[in-house]
Amino acid sequence: MSLGIAFKGPEGIVLAADSRVTLNSTRTQPNGQVLILPATFDNATKLLRVKGQEFVGAVTYGVGAIGQQSPRTAHSFLPELEANIGAKCANGTRLSVEGFAKELSEFFMAQWTAHMAGIANQPGQDMVFLIGGYDQDAPYGRIFDFYIPNRPVPVERLAGAGEFGAMWGGQRQFVDRLINGYDPRVLEMAESELNLDDSAKARLSTKLSELTTPIPFQFLPLQDCVDLSIFLIRATMKLQTWTVDLRGVGGAVDVATITKTDGFTPIQVKQIMGEKYLNL
């Protein structure tokens, strides 16, 4: 599942993601019982930067790879994506955030169509992208999201005047509780158990919004946006170590900022290295 965060602050955009990929395999026992065996790998790159487009970036979560026989991660497609965008922006044209989001969506939708033919598109089984960046001369950043293959059209989030904050996705239940004050499944439970109509459900949602952690997003310096993004991912990792559930968030936390003046700046990103231990 993983966890991706896009943070729109008054001083810049923060993109953050963990590095875990979870694969499930099945084993059939002699008695016919089928076991599901999860395996995790903690070195995936979900923070995406495209050469030549220095004022935009993305994080991805959800489905970790495209293709069944020869699966490829979103990060592994970067060379083709860069060539594709470079051919369209041969003179160094700077894409708008929305334009960049559309290019990514069209590219990954084409990859999905080519390599996932015949596989049913199930709700919730998407490769999701959070896009953040700055338009030319814009005072504040913009954030978009899209879902491949079920909702490929990019949608802008936190688009209102003076609207700042964070959006997140993947294994999000702990972040929901920390920031929003409740798990959104509460609304579904209340609707089912109390037979709430749409009006009552809306009133309950409004009331529950009073539980939101009172963070003044519109005043947070960029460093605080970075710190909060890292904290939310680390808190999820730590809480999962004590749960009997899918531990889908782990590994290094990759973080980058995007500002009006400096563009895309890696803050902390894992590096390929040799042996980690000297005394082997």
Summary of the structure (lengths in Angstrom):
residues: 280
radius of gyration: 20.0
end to end distance: 33.4
largest distance: 66.2
contacts: 836
relative contact order: 0.21
helix: 31%
strand: 28%
